[in-house]
């Protein structure tokens, strides 16, 4: 493999290391500056912002990958139509969040102050204006520019957070600073789109985009139930310290993306073309196995690193997070495997298969949140999420390409997964 071939992977790996890695590096600072109750406030704010940002993104990146084919002019036209759709969605969301949602959630337990909430919600409403330019960079092979933008954003947010916390400021100041960086970065990102790109607002242009993006967006909301919705069920039912341990373990489990997403950032924009091209199924299976190996080995490395981080650099009050981490890594791994296996669903003319699959997994999780959280607390939430993710992965694996299922090497995959699960468990269970 030549340096030119490796360069995009290296750029994407560096962008993930900065984007996700800095958030992990700053966790010990947060743990020392915040007591568990304040840490929960930050996690609750994130659980509120996530669905708003998800709606604002409106599956614009996935829709661009599906529809931007042909000449550079065709790409510019597709970008303009998606930009217009994103601006329309952002405008509607700003009105709804600032005047309807915010008054409703201010009374929730563990919420930040009004100014911080207003700014983070505003930044979340502009999520599509961040996702679309970044997706264009990935599709166009502009990995260096992608790295530059992600690095600038991550360094500014991490620097502000550490500086504010070490200066004695609280969670509200951190949220305000991070939101301000996101709002500023939107203006920079829009300048990276091809010259002459203008938002197109004709309703006729939106229909084919909505046919694809709409179900995928709804499927993304279903995924929210498997990601952060459990916090809403747990609020008020579990001690703040247990919630802080759970939130910390969840953040550490997301570090799995450090090792899997450089590959994903390169592969996902290309996988539909590979699947439809010559020898598409065999080539897709080769890349699927590469992704599986990265997920399994990544989970083991994350568990080892997290154990060293928690026991070596964090106050004892947070050591209890280790008991939740193996199961949360399993959830993160199942989510990554579902993303690796959903190419057939995304290759369809519309997004309904993505929606029905994600909705099925979410429905299972929500049902078991209701049944298991009241008697078992955090453990019940983990079991419910695991069940939902297993259902989701199974449905993606069972999806058909034409008349046949893809020949996934499930026996080899299962043996490899069993070894990785054993290693992760040996590093985690009984450690705290």
URLINFEN-V244817 format. One record per residue. N is the residue number from 1. OMEGA is omega in whole degrees, -180 to 180 (NA if undefined). Layout:
# URLINFEN-V244817
<<N/OMEGA> <N/OMEGA>>
This chain:
# URLINFEN-V244817
<<1/-176> <2/178> <3/179> <4/178> <5/-178> <6/-171> <7/179> <8/180> <9/-180> <10/178> <11/-180> <12/177> <13/178> <14/180> <15/177> <16/179> <17/179> <18/-177> <19/-179> <20/-175> <21/180> <22/179> <23/177> <24/-180> <25/-178> <26/180> <27/177> <28/177> <29/179> <30/-178> <31/-180> <32/-177> <33/-175> <34/171> <35/-177> <36/-180> <37/178> <38/177> <39/178> <40/177> <41/178> <42/-179> <43/178> <44/177> <45/179> <46/-179> <47/176> <48/-177> <49/-174> <50/180> <51/177> <52/178> <53/178> <54/179> <55/-179> <56/179> <57/171> <58/-180> <59/-177> <60/180> <61/180> <62/180> <63/176> <64/180> <65/-176> <66/-170> <67/-176> <68/179> <69/179> <70/-174> <71/174> <72/178> <73/176> <74/178> <75/-180> <76/179> <77/179> <78/178> <79/-180> <80/180> <81/178> <82/176> <83/177> <84/178> <85/-180> <86/178> <87/178> <88/179> <89/-179> <90/-180> <91/179> <92/-178> <93/179> <94/180> <95/-177> <96/-176> <97/-176> <98/-174> <99/-179> <100/-175> <101/-173> <102/178> <103/-179> <104/-171> <105/-178> <106/-178> <107/180> <108/177> <109/171> <110/-180> <111/175> <112/-180> <113/-173> <114/-178> <115/179> <116/180> <117/-179> <118/-177> <119/-180> <120/176> <121/177> <122/178> <123/179> <124/180> <125/180> <126/-176> <127/179> <128/179> <129/172> <130/-176> <131/-174> <132/178> <133/178> <134/177> <135/177> <136/178> <137/180> <138/-179> <139/-178> <140/179> <141/-179> <142/-174> <143/179> <144/177> <145/177> <146/180> <147/-178> <148/-178> <149/-179> <150/-180> <151/180> <152/-179> <153/-177> <154/-179> <155/179> <156/-178> <157/180> <158/179> <159/179> <160/-178> <161/-180> <162/-179> <163/-179> <164/-179> <165/179> <166/178> <167/176> <168/178> <169/-175> <170/-176> <171/-178> <172/-180> <173/179> <174/180> <175/179> <176/-179> <177/-179> <178/178> <179/180> <180/177> <181/-180> <182/180> <183/179> <184/-176> <185/177> <186/-180> <187/179> <188/-177> <189/-179> <190/178> <191/-180> <192/178> <193/-178> <194/179> <195/-180> <196/178> <197/180> <198/178> <199/177> <200/-172> <201/180> <202/-177> <203/180> <204/178> <205/-174> <206/-170> <207/180> <208/178> <209/-180> <210/180> <211/179> <212/-173> <213/-175> <214/178> <215/179> <216/177> <217/179> <218/175> <219/176> <220/176> <221/175> <222/178> <223/177> <224/178> <225/179> <226/-176> <227/-173> <228/-176> <229/-180> <230/179> <231/-179> <232/178> <233/-177> <234/-176> <235/179> <236/-178> <237/-175> <238/179> <239/-178> <240/-179> <241/178> <242/177> <243/178> <244/177> <245/180> <246/-179> <247/179> <248/179> <249/179> <250/178> <251/179> <252/179> <253/179> <254/178> <255/176> <256/179> <257/178> <258/-177> <259/-178> <260/-172> <261/171> <262/175> <263/-178> <264/-180> <265/178> <266/-170> <267/-171> <268/176> <269/-175> <270/-169> <271/-180> <272/177> <273/178> <274/-178> <275/-179> <276/-174> <277/180> <278/179> <279/-172> <280/-176> <281/-180> <282/179> <283/178> <284/179> <285/178> <286/179> <287/178> <288/179> <289/176> <290/179> <291/178> <292/-180> <293/179> <294/180> <295/-177> <296/180> <297/178> <298/180> <299/179> <300/-179> <301/179> <302/180> <303/179> <304/180> <305/-180> <306/178> <307/179> <308/-179> <309/-175> <310/-176> <311/-175> <312/-170> <313/-177> <314/177> <315/-177> <316/-180> <317/-179> <318/-177> <319/180> <320/179> <321/-177> <322/-177> <323/178> <324/-168> <325/180> <326/-180> <327/179> <328/172> <329/176> <330/177> <331/179> <332/180> <333/178> <334/178> <335/178> <336/179> <337/176> <338/178> <339/179> <340/-172> <341/-173> <342/-178> <343/180> <344/180> <345/-179> <346/179> <347/-179> <348/-177> <349/178> <350/-175> <351/-173> <352/180> <353/176> <354/-179> <355/-175> <356/179> <357/180> <358/180> <359/178> <360/178> <361/-180> <362/-179> <363/177> <364/-180> <365/-179> <366/178> <367/-177> <368/169> <369/-179> <370/-176> <371/-169> <372/-177> <373/180> <374/-180> <375/-170> <376/175> <377/-176> <378/179> <379/177> <380/178> <381/-180> <382/-180> <383/180> <384/-180> <385/176> <386/180> <387/179> <388/-179> <389/178> <390/178> <391/-179> <392/-180> <393/180> <394/-180> <395/177> <396/179> <397/-178> <398/-179> <399/-176> <400/172> <401/-170> <402/-180> <403/-174> <404/173> <405/175> <406/-175> <407/179> <408/178> <409/-169> <410/-180> <411/178> <412/180> <413/-180> <414/177> <415/178> <416/180> <417/-179> <418/178> <419/-180> <420/178> <421/179> <422/-180> <423/179> <424/180> <425/-180> <426/178> <427/-173> <428/-174> <429/-179> <430/-178> <431/-177> <432/NA>>
